[in-house]
Amino acid sequence: MTSSTVTENIQLRRFTRSHKSHPQTTITEPSNPPKSKSFFKSKQTPARQRAMNYVSAHNTPSIPGGLPLTYTRLLLRLFQFILGLTVCGLYGTDLDVARQAHFPVDSHWAYAVTIGGLSAFVALLFLIPQIPWGAEGGAGKVLFAIDGVLALLWVVVFGMFGKMYIGEDPEDTGHGDGPGIVRMKNAVWVDLTCVVLWIATAGWGLFLFLRGRKGRTLHTGRAEV
């Protein structure tokens, strides 16, 4: 036996031992891996679907702000509606007392109830999703004047009753109507809140109106107005 043959036999035995000590392993993948289930996937209830459809009807992609601003706008309109009805209740109480006592109707109280009812009606109208109040090119950019007029009317209400009741002391009325004075002082701050809400929505409508006019000007090539 030659030296080369001995060397080849030694190498063959080493390869065989190495192969036995480290057998080749094969990894097989399952033919049908299990489908992963989303832990956070929630079931869409009919009520939630209706709410999402309502918000989507008010949301317009061309208007800046997206869904957060849409929720804010709807919340402002809801507060305007609620506070309008609240003012009707606060001032309507005195009108009902005067009617039962056969006193003449005070024009200040009648004015406040009228503005409260009108505001509640307009706010509810703005909450109708079928009307494109906030849409690009919709009625919202023209009828923002309604918000402005109502804001001015609320300024008048706040001015009248603020002048009468902000400085009044319920403990020193002289005619025993302390609770009524407290109620009217609270009504004054409700009036001020209505002023702020209607100014906010009027400002948003004015922004949409000016944005739309600027967009039409750039599109037609006319001078900016």
MARGUKOL-49975 format. One record per residue (C-alpha): residue number from 1; residue in one letter; x, y, z. Coordinates in Angstrom, 3 decimals, always signed. Layout:
# MARGUKOL-49975
+-----+----+----------+----------+----------+
|   i | aa |        u |        v |        w |
+-----+----+----------+----------+----------+
| NUM |  A |        X |        Y |        Z |
...
+-----+----+----------+----------+----------+
# end
This chain:
# MARGUKOL-49975
+-----+----+----------+----------+----------+
|   i | aa |        u |        v |        w |
+-----+----+----------+----------+----------+
|   1 |  M |   +0.000 |   +0.000 |   +0.000 |
|   2 |  T |   +1.469 |   +3.329 |   -1.035 |
|   3 |  S |   +1.602 |   +6.476 |   +1.072 |
|   4 |  S |   -0.963 |   +8.258 |   -1.123 |
|   5 |  T |   -3.486 |   +5.447 |   -0.589 |
|   6 |  V |   -3.008 |   +5.634 |   +3.196 |
|   7 |  T |   -3.534 |   +9.391 |   +3.138 |
|   8 |  E |   -6.774 |   +9.037 |   +1.141 |
|   9 |  N |   -8.088 |   +6.412 |   +3.596 |
|  10 |  I |   -7.368 |   +8.680 |   +6.566 |
|  11 |  Q |   -9.170 |  +11.611 |   +4.945 |
|  12 |  L |  -12.143 |   +9.372 |   +4.083 |
|  13 |  R |  -12.472 |   +8.202 |   +7.714 |
|  14 |  R |  -12.307 |  +11.812 |   +8.994 |
|  15 |  F |  -15.067 |  +12.898 |   +6.579 |
|  16 |  T |  -17.250 |   +9.953 |   +7.637 |
|  17 |  R |  -16.880 |  +10.761 |  +11.367 |
|  18 |  S |  -17.637 |  +14.458 |  +10.746 |
|  19 |  H |  -20.754 |  +13.585 |   +8.758 |
|  20 |  K |  -22.042 |  +11.270 |  +11.509 |
|  21 |  S |  -21.460 |  +13.825 |  +14.299 |
|  22 |  H |  -23.209 |  +16.656 |  +12.360 |
|  23 |  P |  -26.097 |  +15.134 |  +10.408 |
|  24 |  Q |  -27.816 |  +17.347 |   +7.869 |
|  25 |  T |  -31.174 |  +18.656 |   +9.086 |
|  26 |  T |  -33.966 |  +19.815 |   +6.894 |
|  27 |  I |  -36.616 |  +22.353 |   +7.934 |
|  28 |  T |  -40.011 |  +21.795 |   +6.477 |
|  29 |  E |  -42.590 |  +24.622 |   +6.392 |
|  30 |  P |  -46.230 |  +23.832 |   +6.941 |
|  31 |  S |  -48.209 |  +23.773 |   +3.769 |
|  32 |  N |  -51.097 |  +25.708 |   +5.331 |
|  33 |  P |  -49.768 |  +28.183 |   +7.931 |
|  34 |  P |  -52.353 |  +29.364 |  +10.449 |
|  35 |  K |  -53.890 |  +32.728 |   +9.691 |
|  36 |  S |  -53.079 |  +35.457 |  +12.174 |
|  37 |  K |  -56.015 |  +37.016 |  +13.944 |
|  38 |  S |  -55.973 |  +40.737 |  +14.751 |
|  39 |  F |  -56.398 |  +41.302 |  +18.466 |
|  40 |  F |  -57.599 |  +44.859 |  +18.014 |
|  41 |  K |  -60.154 |  +44.122 |  +15.314 |
|  42 |  S |  -63.512 |  +45.176 |  +16.660 |
|  43 |  K |  -66.926 |  +44.279 |  +15.404 |
|  44 |  Q |  -68.754 |  +47.095 |  +13.632 |
|  45 |  T |  -72.129 |  +47.552 |  +15.312 |
|  46 |  P |  -75.008 |  +49.197 |  +13.414 |
|  47 |  A |  -74.997 |  +52.174 |  +15.792 |
|  48 |  R |  -71.260 |  +52.750 |  +15.319 |
|  49 |  Q |  -71.615 |  +52.410 |  +11.561 |
|  50 |  R |  -74.403 |  +54.995 |  +11.507 |
|  51 |  A |  -72.301 |  +57.395 |  +13.573 |
|  52 |  M |  -69.320 |  +56.972 |  +11.248 |
|  53 |  N |  -71.534 |  +57.539 |   +8.216 |
|  54 |  Y |  -72.905 |  +60.704 |   +9.801 |
|  55 |  V |  -69.430 |  +62.109 |  +10.482 |
|  56 |  S |  -68.219 |  +61.113 |   +7.011 |
|  57 |  A |  -71.139 |  +62.984 |   +5.475 |
|  58 |  H |  -69.925 |  +66.145 |   +7.226 |
|  59 |  N |  -66.263 |  +65.568 |   +6.421 |
|  60 |  T |  -64.884 |  +67.001 |   +3.169 |
|  61 |  P |  -61.305 |  +66.103 |   +2.096 |
|  62 |  S |  -60.833 |  +69.488 |   +0.404 |
|  63 |  I |  -61.407 |  +71.308 |   +3.693 |
|  64 |  P |  -58.300 |  +71.549 |   +5.939 |
|  65 |  G |  -58.380 |  +69.815 |   +9.290 |
|  66 |  G |  -59.970 |  +66.504 |   +8.315 |
|  67 |  L |  -61.904 |  +64.487 |  +10.865 |
|  68 |  P |  -60.639 |  +66.328 |  +14.005 |
|  69 |  L |  -61.964 |  +69.641 |  +12.704 |
|  70 |  T |  -65.188 |  +67.945 |  +11.593 |
|  71 |  Y |  -65.749 |  +66.628 |  +15.121 |
|  72 |  T |  -64.999 |  +70.099 |  +16.525 |
|  73 |  R |  -67.449 |  +71.765 |  +14.155 |
|  74 |  L |  -70.216 |  +69.288 |  +15.009 |
|  75 |  L |  -69.524 |  +69.722 |  +18.722 |
|  76 |  L |  -69.810 |  +73.509 |  +18.411 |
|  77 |  R |  -73.135 |  +73.161 |  +16.603 |
|  78 |  L |  -74.387 |  +70.778 |  +19.272 |
|  79 |  F |  -73.460 |  +73.247 |  +22.030 |
|  80 |  Q |  -75.176 |  +76.052 |  +20.114 |
|  81 |  F |  -78.339 |  +73.965 |  +19.925 |
|  82 |  I |  -78.275 |  +73.024 |  +23.621 |
|  83 |  L |  -77.509 |  +76.541 |  +24.855 |
|  84 |  G |  -80.190 |  +78.032 |  +22.618 |
|  85 |  L |  -82.765 |  +75.810 |  +24.287 |
|  86 |  T |  -81.237 |  +76.633 |  +27.690 |
|  87 |  V |  -81.721 |  +80.361 |  +27.118 |
|  88 |  C |  -85.332 |  +79.731 |  +26.106 |
|  89 |  G |  -85.871 |  +77.962 |  +29.420 |
|  90 |  L |  -84.102 |  +80.577 |  +31.541 |
|  91 |  Y |  -85.931 |  +83.594 |  +30.152 |
|  92 |  G |  -89.131 |  +81.740 |  +29.332 |
|  93 |  T |  -89.624 |  +81.028 |  +33.032 |
|  94 |  D |  -90.065 |  +84.740 |  +33.751 |
|  95 |  L |  -92.367 |  +85.162 |  +30.762 |
|  96 |  D |  -94.550 |  +82.333 |  +32.022 |
|  97 |  V |  -94.707 |  +83.871 |  +35.494 |
|  98 |  A |  -95.662 |  +87.225 |  +33.992 |
|  99 |  R |  -98.352 |  +85.583 |  +31.862 |
| 100 |  Q |  -99.874 |  +83.827 |  +34.873 |
| 101 |  A |  -99.865 |  +87.112 |  +36.808 |
| 102 |  H | -101.441 |  +88.903 |  +33.814 |
| 103 |  F |  -98.463 |  +91.231 |  +33.471 |
| 104 |  P |  -97.478 |  +92.617 |  +30.073 |
| 105 |  V |  -94.706 |  +90.776 |  +28.243 |
| 106 |  D |  -91.311 |  +92.433 |  +28.673 |
| 107 |  S |  -89.710 |  +93.021 |  +25.265 |
| 108 |  H |  -86.206 |  +92.228 |  +26.575 |
| 109 |  W |  -87.220 |  +88.750 |  +27.729 |
| 110 |  A |  -89.236 |  +88.114 |  +24.563 |
| 111 |  Y |  -86.215 |  +89.117 |  +22.476 |
| 112 |  A |  -83.917 |  +86.730 |  +24.389 |
| 113 |  V |  -86.340 |  +83.814 |  +23.963 |
| 114 |  T |  -86.688 |  +84.578 |  +20.250 |
| 115 |  I |  -82.928 |  +84.635 |  +19.696 |
| 116 |  G |  -82.497 |  +81.440 |  +21.724 |
| 117 |  G |  -85.127 |  +79.595 |  +19.692 |
| 118 |  L |  -83.778 |  +80.913 |  +16.393 |
| 119 |  S |  -80.246 |  +79.864 |  +17.342 |
| 120 |  A |  -81.357 |  +76.359 |  +18.291 |
| 121 |  F |  -83.185 |  +76.009 |  +14.973 |
| 122 |  V |  -80.228 |  +77.243 |  +12.892 |
| 123 |  A |  -77.753 |  +75.041 |  +14.784 |
| 124 |  L |  -79.973 |  +72.014 |  +14.187 |
| 125 |  L |  -80.182 |  +72.954 |  +10.506 |
| 126 |  F |  -76.398 |  +73.071 |  +10.275 |
| 127 |  L |  -76.255 |  +69.568 |  +11.757 |
| 128 |  I |  -78.154 |  +68.061 |   +8.803 |
| 129 |  P |  -75.547 |  +66.010 |   +6.873 |
| 130 |  Q |  -77.413 |  +66.114 |   +3.548 |
| 131 |  I |  -76.767 |  +69.855 |   +3.228 |
| 132 |  P |  -73.121 |  +70.646 |   +2.244 |
| 133 |  W |  -72.711 |  +73.458 |   +4.764 |
| 134 |  G |  -68.966 |  +72.959 |   +5.098 |
| 135 |  A |  -68.220 |  +71.586 |   +1.638 |
| 136 |  E |  -65.973 |  +73.225 |   -0.918 |
| 137 |  G |  -68.323 |  +75.305 |   -3.044 |
| 138 |  G |  -71.236 |  +74.460 |   -0.730 |
| 139 |  A |  -73.697 |  +76.648 |   +1.089 |
| 140 |  G |  -71.479 |  +77.032 |   +4.128 |
| 141 |  K |  -69.199 |  +79.580 |   +2.465 |
| 142 |  V |  -72.129 |  +81.815 |   +1.519 |
| 143 |  L |  -74.339 |  +81.405 |   +4.564 |
| 144 |  F |  -71.548 |  +82.122 |   +7.044 |
| 145 |  A |  -73.332 |  +85.483 |   +7.289 |
| 146 |  I |  -76.053 |  +83.701 |   +9.312 |
| 147 |  D |  -73.484 |  +82.903 |  +11.989 |
| 148 |  G |  -72.293 |  +86.507 |  +11.939 |
| 149 |  V |  -75.801 |  +87.942 |  +12.280 |
| 150 |  L |  -76.627 |  +85.580 |  +15.152 |
| 151 |  A |  -73.366 |  +86.484 |  +16.856 |
| 152 |  L |  -74.367 |  +90.171 |  +16.717 |
| 153 |  L |  -77.848 |  +89.355 |  +18.031 |
| 154 |  W |  -76.283 |  +87.481 |  +20.953 |
| 155 |  V |  -74.039 |  +90.470 |  +21.668 |
| 156 |  V |  -77.216 |  +92.547 |  +22.041 |
| 157 |  V |  -78.720 |  +89.971 |  +24.428 |
| 158 |  F |  -75.555 |  +89.870 |  +26.518 |
| 159 |  G |  -75.307 |  +93.659 |  +26.566 |
| 160 |  M |  -78.900 |  +94.183 |  +27.723 |
| 161 |  F |  -78.973 |  +91.607 |  +30.493 |
| 162 |  G |  -75.352 |  +92.104 |  +31.482 |
| 163 |  K |  -76.068 |  +95.765 |  +32.137 |
| 164 |  M |  -79.094 |  +94.833 |  +34.240 |
| 165 |  Y |  -77.741 |  +91.900 |  +36.268 |
| 166 |  I |  -73.924 |  +91.643 |  +36.351 |
| 167 |  G |  -73.678 |  +94.277 |  +39.072 |
| 168 |  E |  -76.756 |  +93.111 |  +41.010 |
| 169 |  D |  -76.368 |  +91.653 |  +44.491 |
| 170 |  P |  -78.811 |  +88.768 |  +45.108 |
| 171 |  E |  -78.593 |  +89.352 |  +48.878 |
| 172 |  D |  -79.605 |  +93.012 |  +48.635 |
| 173 |  T |  -82.484 |  +93.112 |  +46.164 |
| 174 |  G |  -85.046 |  +94.794 |  +48.424 |
| 175 |  H |  -87.928 |  +92.796 |  +46.972 |
| 176 |  G |  -87.089 |  +89.239 |  +47.990 |
| 177 |  D |  -86.230 |  +87.907 |  +44.536 |
| 178 |  G |  -82.681 |  +86.730 |  +45.314 |
| 179 |  P |  -83.010 |  +83.318 |  +43.583 |
| 180 |  G |  -84.366 |  +85.008 |  +40.478 |
| 181 |  I |  -81.403 |  +87.397 |  +40.411 |
| 182 |  V |  -78.995 |  +84.452 |  +40.711 |
| 183 |  R |  -80.737 |  +82.704 |  +37.836 |
| 184 |  M |  -80.548 |  +85.781 |  +35.643 |
| 185 |  K |  -76.870 |  +86.346 |  +36.492 |
| 186 |  N |  -76.199 |  +82.767 |  +35.374 |
| 187 |  A |  -78.216 |  +83.412 |  +32.227 |
| 188 |  V |  -75.928 |  +86.341 |  +31.393 |
| 189 |  W |  -72.889 |  +84.051 |  +31.287 |
| 190 |  V |  -74.809 |  +81.598 |  +29.114 |
| 191 |  D |  -75.454 |  +84.534 |  +26.775 |
| 192 |  L |  -71.738 |  +85.296 |  +26.673 |
| 193 |  T |  -70.948 |  +81.659 |  +25.866 |
| 194 |  C |  -73.391 |  +81.831 |  +22.959 |
| 195 |  V |  -71.622 |  +84.948 |  +21.690 |
| 196 |  V |  -68.286 |  +83.116 |  +21.688 |
| 197 |  L |  -69.695 |  +80.007 |  +19.965 |
| 198 |  W |  -71.400 |  +81.924 |  +17.162 |
| 199 |  I |  -68.349 |  +84.130 |  +16.594 |
| 200 |  A |  -66.219 |  +80.972 |  +16.301 |
| 201 |  T |  -68.462 |  +79.375 |  +13.669 |
| 202 |  A |  -68.817 |  +82.694 |  +11.817 |
| 203 |  G |  -65.034 |  +82.987 |  +11.671 |
| 204 |  W |  -64.742 |  +79.458 |  +10.291 |
| 205 |  G |  -67.372 |  +80.174 |   +7.638 |
| 206 |  L |  -65.598 |  +83.391 |   +6.668 |
| 207 |  F |  -62.339 |  +81.477 |   +6.292 |
| 208 |  L |  -64.003 |  +78.985 |   +3.935 |
| 209 |  F |  -65.601 |  +81.807 |   +1.952 |
| 210 |  L |  -62.317 |  +83.677 |   +1.455 |
| 211 |  R |  -60.462 |  +80.433 |   +0.693 |
| 212 |  G |  -63.000 |  +79.529 |   -1.966 |
| 213 |  R |  -62.847 |  +82.970 |   -3.593 |
| 214 |  K |  -59.067 |  +82.854 |   -3.707 |
| 215 |  G |  -59.182 |  +79.375 |   -5.269 |
| 216 |  R |  -61.606 |  +80.531 |   -7.960 |
| 217 |  T |  -59.435 |  +83.593 |   -8.645 |
| 218 |  L |  -56.302 |  +81.481 |   -9.183 |
| 219 |  H |  -58.242 |  +79.046 |  -11.368 |
| 220 |  T |  -59.720 |  +81.705 |  -13.660 |
| 221 |  G |  -56.627 |  +83.893 |  -13.750 |
| 222 |  R |  -58.456 |  +86.966 |  -12.529 |
| 223 |  A |  -57.054 |  +89.465 |  -10.117 |
| 224 |  E |  -57.167 |  +88.485 |   -6.495 |
| 225 |  V |  -60.076 |  +89.986 |   -4.555 |
+-----+----+----------+----------+----------+
# end
